[in-house]
């Protein structure tokens, strides 16, 4: 039962109680059965409002009609039972009290003014002589009660709106925490898989080193880029071994401290690797010549670069061109990576960093997600947008490493 239903029930019971009083005092009030007829009409109209309230087309009409029925019924009863001196005028006060239970603040004003107007109209029909003071007092009480109820209701409404806003904010935060928890669980699952994979990689790396030692004498004097290919293979094996060790030692208290990151040096290292593994791709590096030290560790920065550059190379089928622009600022480094690949839509740009979302056939949807998470953990950020004519543009903002002994706010 909602508040409107309760109001209709209270109003109906009050009118029925008025009928009982009118019947018991009909001889003293000298009204006969007139009051019963008025109560009967008001009660049946109120029952009709209760019955038709569930119809969507009549719900608002019933909401407005209900207090009108009550005010008119009580005013009519007062008119036939001594006017302003009638005990039935208390019903008008009841209507003002019931108004905030199912009406807005404006409805309380209308009901209060309607009750005062009905009191004056019924008294005008009975006769104003000798009733002026009582009429003014009752009108004043009605207006005062309406004003108090209006103030309390408005204050309650404001508090309710504030609570609703706080509840909405808390719900949003809870949803964010739930998404973060889901991400952490997914990463924990990935971490277990990465540990198993790292163990397997260690054995495979030893085998690869053995194969390299067998073919190295034959390729050392070979022409046509054999030596460069061998050098690239060695570098790739070293990277695999380093990644395997980092994976297995991450989180351990006895793990070696991470190497500091030099933005330009690490960027050139990754470009050399990409050049060896994808010789037909062309990258142009533009920088201001500085080699700033970043807050995030070197191996994490290198992994982020590998993810972004590998995606760009795959988007251009290994033959496209791209540019990297590195600029140092007062507290951060700006890195812009542009390619001439297939690019993506504006809708994809909004979701491309979500966990599990990918625009590539056979993609996992974790590369860009992990890249952004890595940067965010160290105070950095990354955004993506479509290129001017084609391709994609990724912009990274990387905080600088604070000098040794600097206060905490210097790294903020």
C-alpha positions in Angstrom: 0.0 0.0 0.0 1.6 3.3 -1.1 1.1 6.7 0.5 -1.8 7.7 -1.7 -3.6 4.5 -0.8 -3.1 5.2 2.9 -4.4 8.8 2.4 -7.5 7.5 0.6 -8.1 5.0 3.4 -7.7 7.6 6.2 -9.9 10.0 4.4 -12.6 7.4 3.9 -12.5 6.3 7.5 -12.7 9.9 8.7 -15.8 10.6 6.5 -17.4 7.4 7.8 -16.6 8.6 11.4 -18.3 11.9 10.5 -21.3 10.0 9.3 -21.5 8.1 12.6 -21.2 11.4 14.6 -23.9 13.1 12.4 -26.2 10.2 12.9 -25.7 10.1 16.7 -26.2 13.9 17.0 -28.8 14.4 14.3 -31.4 15.5 16.8 -29.1 17.9 18.8 -27.8 19.4 15.5 -31.3 19.5 14.0 -30.1 18.3 10.7 -32.1 15.1 10.2 -30.5 12.9 7.6 -29.0 15.7 5.5 -25.5 15.1 6.9 -25.8 11.4 6.1 -26.6 12.2 2.5 -23.5 14.5 2.3 -21.3 11.9 3.9 -22.7 9.2 1.6 -21.9 11.2 -1.5 -18.4 12.1 -0.3 -17.7 8.5 0.7 -18.7 7.1 -2.6 -16.7 9.6 -4.5 -13.7 8.8 -2.4 -14.3 5.1 -3.0 -14.4 5.8 -6.8 -11.0 7.6 -6.5 -9.7 4.6 -4.7 -10.9 2.1 -7.3 -9.8 4.0 -10.4 -6.4 5.1 -9.0 -4.7 2.0 -10.6 -5.6 3.1 -14.1 -2.8 5.0 -15.7 -5.0 7.4 -17.6 -7.0 8.3 -14.4 -4.3 8.1 -11.8 -3.4 11.8 -11.8 -7.1 12.8 -11.9 -7.7 10.7 -8.8 -4.7 12.2 -7.1 -6.1 15.7 -7.6 -9.8 14.8 -7.0 -9.2 13.1 -3.7 -8.4 16.2 -1.6 -11.1 18.2 -3.4 -13.7 15.6 -2.4 -12.5 15.7 1.2 -12.5 19.6 1.4 -15.9 19.9 -0.2 -17.4 17.1 2.0 -16.2 18.7 5.3 -17.3 22.2 4.2 -20.7 20.9 3.3 -21.0 19.1 6.6 -20.0 22.3 8.4 -22.5 24.3 6.4 -25.5 22.2 7.6 -24.1 21.9 11.2 -23.7 25.4 12.5 -21.1 26.6 10.1 -17.7 27.7 11.5 -18.7 26.5 15.0 -19.4 23.0 13.7 -17.1 20.2 14.9 -16.9 19.1 11.3 -14.6 22.0 10.5 -11.9 19.8 12.1 -12.0 17.8 8.9 -10.5 20.8 7.0 -7.5 20.6 9.3 -7.3 16.9 8.6 -7.1 17.6 4.9 -4.1 20.0 5.4 -2.4 17.3 7.5 -3.0 14.6 4.9 -1.8 16.8 2.0 2.0 16.2 2.4 1.5 12.5 2.5 0.8 12.3 -1.3 1.2 15.8 -2.7 4.2 17.9 -3.6 4.9 21.3 -1.8 2.7 23.1 -4.3 -0.2 20.7 -3.6 0.1 21.6 0.1 -0.4 25.3 -0.7 -3.4 24.6 -2.9 -5.1 22.3 -0.3 -4.5 24.9 2.5 -5.9 27.8 0.4 -8.8 25.6 -0.7 -9.6 24.7 2.9 -9.7 28.4 3.9 -11.7 29.3 0.9 -14.2 26.5 1.5 -14.5 27.6 5.2 -15.4 31.2 4.1 -17.8 30.0 1.3 -19.8 27.7 3.6 -20.0 30.5 6.2 -21.1 33.0 3.6 -23.9 30.6 2.7 -24.9 30.2 6.4 -24.4 33.8 7.3 -21.4 35.8 8.4 -23.1 37.7 11.3 -21.6 36.9 14.6 -19.0 34.5 13.2 -16.3 36.9 12.0 -13.9 36.4 14.9 -14.3 32.6 14.8 -13.9 32.6 11.1 -10.7 34.7 11.3 -9.2 32.5 14.0 -9.9 29.2 12.2 -8.6 30.7 8.9 -5.4 31.8 10.7 -5.0 28.4 12.3 -5.4 26.7 8.9 -2.9 29.0 7.2 -0.4 28.6 10.1 -0.7 24.9 10.0 -0.3 24.9 6.2 2.8 27.1 6.5 4.4 24.8 9.1 3.6 21.7 7.2 4.9 23.3 4.0 8.2 24.2 5.7 8.7 20.8 7.2 7.8 19.1 3.9 10.2 21.3 1.9 13.0 20.6 4.4 12.3 16.9 4.2 12.2 17.0 0.4 15.6 18.7 0.3 17.0 16.1 2.7 15.5 13.4 0.6 17.1 14.8 -2.5 20.5 15.1 -0.9 20.2 11.5 0.3 19.2 10.3 -3.1 22.2 12.1 -4.6 24.5 10.6 -2.1 23.0 7.2 -2.7 23.5 7.7 -6.4 27.1 8.7 -5.8 27.7 5.7 -3.5 26.1 3.4 -6.1 28.4 4.7 -8.8 31.4 4.3 -6.5 30.3 0.7 -5.7 29.9 -0.1 -9.3 33.4 1.3 -9.9 34.8 -0.8 -7.0 33.0 -3.9 -8.4 34.5 -3.3 -11.8 38.0 -2.8 -10.2 37.5 -6.0 -8.2 36.6 -7.9 -11.4 39.7 -6.5 -13.0 41.9 -7.5 -10.1 40.5 -11.0 -10.1 41.1 -11.2 -13.9 44.7 -10.0 -13.4 45.2 -12.5 -10.5 44.1 -15.3 -12.9 46.4 -13.9 -15.6 49.3 -13.7 -13.0 49.0 -17.4 -12.2 49.0 -18.2 -15.9 51.9 -15.9 -16.5 53.9 -17.6 -13.8 53.4 -21.0 -15.4 54.2 -19.5 -18.8 57.4 -17.9 -17.4 58.6 -21.3 -16.1 58.0 -22.9 -19.5 59.8 -19.9 -21.2 62.9 -20.5 -19.0 63.3 -24.0 -20.3 62.6 -22.9 -23.9 65.1 -20.1 -23.6 67.9 -22.5 -22.6 67.1 -24.5 -25.7 67.1 -21.5 -27.9 70.5 -20.4 -26.6 71.8 -23.9 -27.5 70.4 -23.6 -31.1 71.9 -20.2 -31.5 75.3 -21.4 -30.4 75.1 -24.1 -33.1 74.1 -21.8 -36.0 76.2 -18.8 -34.9 79.5 -20.0 -36.6 77.6 -20.4 -39.9 75.9 -17.0 -39.8 78.7 -15.0 -38.4 80.4 -14.7 -41.9 77.2 -14.9 -43.9 76.1 -12.1 -46.2 72.7 -10.5 -46.7 71.9 -9.5 -43.2 72.5 -12.9 -41.5 74.6 -11.3 -38.8 71.9 -8.7 -38.1 69.3 -11.4 -37.9 71.5 -13.3 -35.4 71.9 -10.2 -33.3 68.2 -9.6 -33.3 67.6 -13.2 -32.3 70.0 -12.9 -29.4 68.3 -9.7 -28.2 64.9 -11.3 -28.4 66.1 -14.3 -26.3 67.6 -11.9 -23.8 64.3 -10.1 -23.5 62.4 -13.3 -23.1 64.7 -14.4 -20.3 64.5 -11.0 -18.6 60.7 -11.0 -18.8 60.6 -14.5 -17.4 62.8 -13.5 -14.4 60.7 -10.4 -13.8 57.5 -12.4 -13.9 58.8 -14.9 -11.4 60.4 -12.4 -9.0 57.7 -9.7 -9.0 56.2 -9.3 -5.6 59.2 -10.9 -3.8 60.9 -9.0 -1.1 64.3 -10.1 -2.2 63.7 -9.1 -5.9 66.4 -6.8 -7.4 65.3 -3.1 -7.6 63.9 -2.1 -11.0 66.3 -0.3 -13.4 65.5 3.4 -13.8 63.8 4.5 -17.0 65.4 6.8 -19.5 62.7 7.8 -21.9 64.7 8.5 -25.0 67.2 5.6 -24.5 64.5 3.1 -23.9 62.5 4.4 -26.8 65.5 4.0 -29.1 66.0 0.4 -27.8 62.5 -0.6 -28.6 62.7 1.0 -32.1 65.9 -1.0 -32.8 64.0 -4.2 -31.8 61.0 -3.3 -34.0 63.4 -2.5 -36.9 65.1 -5.9 -36.7 61.8 -7.9 -36.3 59.9 -5.8 -38.9 62.5 -4.4 -41.3 59.9 -3.1 -43.8 58.2 -0.8 -41.2 59.6 2.7 -41.0 59.5 4.9 -37.9 60.6 8.5 -37.5 61.7 9.7 -34.0 61.4 13.3 -33.2 62.6 14.6 -29.8 64.0 17.7 -28.1 67.2 15.8 -27.4 66.7 15.4 -23.7 66.7 11.9 -22.0 64.5 12.5 -18.9 64.2 9.9 -16.2 60.7 8.6 -15.7 58.9 7.5 -12.6 57.9 4.1 -13.9 60.5 1.3 -14.1 62.4 0.8 -17.4 61.1 -2.7 -18.1 57.4 -1.6 -17.7 57.9 1.4 -20.0 59.5 -0.8 -22.5 56.6 -3.3 -22.4 54.1 -0.4 -22.9 56.1 0.7 -25.9 56.2 -2.8 -27.3 52.5 -3.1 -27.0 51.8 0.2 -28.8 54.4 -0.2 -31.5 53.5 -3.8 -32.2 49.8 -2.9 -32.6 50.8 -0.1 -35.0 53.0 -2.5 -37.0 50.2 -5.1 -37.2 47.8 -2.3 -38.2 50.0 -1.5 -41.2 50.7 -5.2 -42.1 54.4 -4.7 -41.2 55.0 -2.2 -44.0 53.7 1.1 -42.9 55.2 4.3 -41.6 54.8 5.9 -38.2 56.2 8.8 -36.1 57.1 9.2 -32.5 57.3 12.6 -30.9 59.0 12.9 -27.5 58.8 16.2 -25.6 59.9 17.0 -22.1 57.9 19.4 -19.9 58.4 20.7 -16.4 56.8 17.8 -14.6 56.1 15.2 -17.2 57.1 13.8 -20.6 54.7 13.8 -23.6 55.0 10.9 -26.1 52.8 10.9 -29.2 52.7 7.7 -31.4 51.1 8.0 -34.8 50.7 5.4 -37.5 49.1 5.1 -40.9 47.2 1.9 -40.3 43.5 1.0 -40.5 42.8 3.1 -37.4 39.5 2.8 -35.5 36.2 4.6 -35.0 35.3 7.1 -32.4 33.2 4.5 -30.6 36.2 2.2 -30.5 38.4 5.0 -29.1 36.1 5.2 -26.1 36.4 1.4 -25.4 39.8 0.4 -26.7 41.4 0.3 -23.2 38.6 -1.8 -21.7 39.6 -5.3 -20.5 38.8 -7.9 -23.1 37.8 -5.4 -25.8 39.7 -5.7 -29.1 39.3 -4.5 -32.7 41.7 -7.1 -34.1 40.7 -10.6 -35.3 42.2 -13.0 -32.8 43.2 -10.2 -30.4 43.0 -10.8 -26.6 41.9 -7.4 -25.6 44.5 -7.2 -22.8 47.5 -5.4 -24.4 46.1 -1.9 -24.3 44.3 -2.6 -21.1 47.5 -3.6 -19.3 49.4 -0.7 -20.9 47.0 1.8 -19.5 46.9 0.1 -16.1 50.7 0.1 -15.9 50.8 3.8 -16.7 48.1 4.7 -14.2 49.8 2.8 -11.4 52.8 5.2 -11.8 50.8 8.4 -12.2 50.7 8.4 -16.0 47.9 8.4 -18.5 47.2 7.4 -22.1 44.5 8.5 -24.6 43.7 7.3 -28.1 42.1 9.0 -31.1 41.7 8.4 -34.8 44.3 10.0 -37.1 43.5 13.1 -39.3 43.2 11.2 -42.5 43.8 7.6 -41.4 45.6 5.6 -38.8 45.6 6.0 -35.0 47.2 8.4 -32.5 48.2 7.4 -29.0 49.3 10.2 -26.6 51.1 9.3 -23.3 51.7 11.6 -20.4 54.5 10.2 -18.2 55.5 11.8 -14.9 59.2 12.5 -14.3 61.1 10.8 -11.5 61.6 13.0 -8.4 65.2 13.8 -7.5 66.7 11.8 -4.6 65.8 13.3 -1.2 63.0 15.5 -2.7 59.8 16.0 -0.6 56.8 13.8 -1.5 54.9 16.7 -3.1 57.7 17.1 -5.7 56.7 13.8 -7.2 53.0 14.5 -7.0 
